[in-house]
Amino acid sequence: MKIAYWIVTGLFCLLMLAAAAMEIFTFGESVKFLNQLGYPAHIAYVLPVTKILGVIAILTRYSDTLKEWAYAGFFFDFVLAALAHYFSGIPSPIAAIVALVLLMTSYALGKKVYG
């Protein structure tokens, strides 16, 4: 069970770090895309930073409270991303749904392994 937790959590964290890197290195395109989804441009400054901090909170297990907040923050991020895709008419919220499934699996396995 512990191996499954670390595989899923590792995949999830790699996905979040890749998303943060993409948002940083293609900043102009990220701003345009967020505007298409109906979000203000200043969100593009916050998202990559919070993703990196969330990954750190999940992997380090420094604080159970911070870890719970990181999982909750990612949950709301993915649900709102999927809804934004749907309501803005931009097709394929698949990435948000895949990330949500990985997140929920990581969380559930973490609860079983670490209590």
RAKASUL-V493806 format. One record per backbone hydrogen bond with DSSP energy under -0.5 kcal/mol. CO is the residue of the C=O (numbers start at 1). NH is the residue of the N-H. Records with the same first field share a line. If there is no record, write none. Layout:
CO=NH / NH
//
This chain:
1=5
2=6
3=7
4=8
5=9
6=10
7=11
8=12
9=13
10=14
11=15
12=16
13=17
14=18
15=19
16=20
17=21
18=22
19=23
20=24
21=25
22=26
24=27
26=30
27=31
28=32
29=33
30=34
31=35
32=36
33=37
34=39
35=38
40=43
41=44
42=45 / 46
43=47
44=48
45=49
46=50
47=51
48=52
49=53
50=54
51=55
52=56
53=57
54=58
55=59
56=60
57=61
63=67
64=68
65=69
66=70
67=71
68=72
69=73
70=74
71=75
72=76
73=77
74=78
75=79
76=80
77=81
78=82
79=83
80=84
81=85
82=86
83=87
84=88
85=89 / 90
86=89
89=91
93=97
94=98
95=99
96=100
97=101
98=102
99=103
100=104
101=105
102=106
103=107
104=108
105=109
106=110
107=111
108=112
109=113
110=114
111=115
//
